[in-house]
Amino acid sequence: MLVNFRLALLRAIVLDNGLVHLIQASAPDMIGLVADDQRRTADLVAFLMEKKDELLNEYATMGQFSVVFQPQDDEDQI
């Protein structure tokens, strides 16, 4: 059980680092979507980091969850 927890923790760290990079690297493009004001890059990054932290906190406190797989069309049904 401890191995599963460590694996999950490592996956969360990788996810966190990936999200940080995505937000920082994409901020100028996202600003272009909101009036192209490049001076607001720091504000946008801070906002997105806060949202990322909220999402990861929800992920970290999840006791149990289910994954449901649904076929995309009739050909995928078994």
C-alpha positions as CSV (number, residue, x, y, z in Angstrom):
1,M,0.0,0.0,0.0
2,L,2.9,2.4,0.8
3,V,4.3,1.7,-2.7
4,N,1.0,2.8,-4.3
5,F,1.0,5.9,-2.2
6,R,4.5,6.8,-3.2
7,L,3.7,6.1,-6.9
8,A,0.6,8.4,-6.6
9,L,2.7,11.1,-4.9
10,L,5.3,10.9,-7.6
11,R,2.7,11.1,-10.3
12,A,1.2,14.2,-8.6
13,I,4.6,15.9,-8.5
14,V,5.1,15.2,-12.2
15,L,1.6,16.6,-12.9
16,D,2.3,19.6,-10.8
17,N,5.6,20.4,-12.5
18,G,4.0,19.9,-15.9
19,L,1.2,22.3,-15.1
20,V,3.6,24.9,-13.8
21,H,5.6,24.8,-17.0
22,L,2.5,24.8,-19.2
23,I,1.1,27.9,-17.4
24,Q,4.4,29.8,-17.5
25,A,5.2,28.9,-21.1
26,S,1.6,29.6,-22.4
27,A,0.9,32.8,-20.5
28,P,1.8,35.2,-23.4
29,D,-0.5,33.2,-25.7
30,M,-3.3,33.3,-23.1
31,I,-2.9,37.0,-22.7
32,G,-3.4,37.4,-26.4
33,L,-6.8,36.0,-25.9
34,V,-7.6,38.7,-23.3
35,A,-6.9,42.0,-25.0
36,D,-3.3,41.2,-25.8
37,D,-2.0,43.2,-22.8
38,Q,1.4,41.6,-22.2
39,R,1.8,43.7,-19.0
40,R,-0.7,41.4,-17.3
41,T,1.4,38.3,-17.7
42,A,2.3,38.1,-14.0
43,D,-1.4,38.6,-13.0
44,L,-2.5,35.8,-15.3
45,V,0.3,33.4,-14.2
46,A,-0.6,34.1,-10.5
47,F,-4.3,33.4,-11.2
48,L,-3.6,30.2,-13.1
49,M,-1.2,29.0,-10.4
50,E,-3.9,29.5,-7.8
51,K,-6.4,27.5,-9.8
52,K,-3.7,24.8,-10.4
53,D,-3.1,24.6,-6.6
54,E,-6.8,24.3,-5.9
55,L,-7.1,21.5,-8.4
56,L,-4.1,19.6,-6.9
57,N,-5.5,20.1,-3.4
58,E,-8.7,18.5,-4.5
59,Y,-6.7,15.7,-6.1
60,A,-4.7,15.1,-3.0
61,T,-7.6,15.0,-0.6
62,M,-9.7,12.6,-2.7
63,G,-10.4,9.5,-0.7
64,Q,-11.8,7.4,-3.4
65,F,-12.9,7.9,-7.0
66,S,-14.2,5.9,-9.9
67,V,-13.3,5.9,-13.5
68,V,-16.0,5.2,-16.0
69,F,-15.1,4.2,-19.6
70,Q,-17.7,4.8,-22.2
71,P,-17.5,3.7,-25.9
72,Q,-17.2,6.5,-28.4
73,D,-19.4,4.9,-30.9
74,D,-21.1,1.5,-31.7
75,E,-17.9,0.0,-33.0
76,D,-16.1,0.4,-29.7
77,Q,-18.8,-1.6,-27.7
78,I,-17.9,-5.1,-26.6
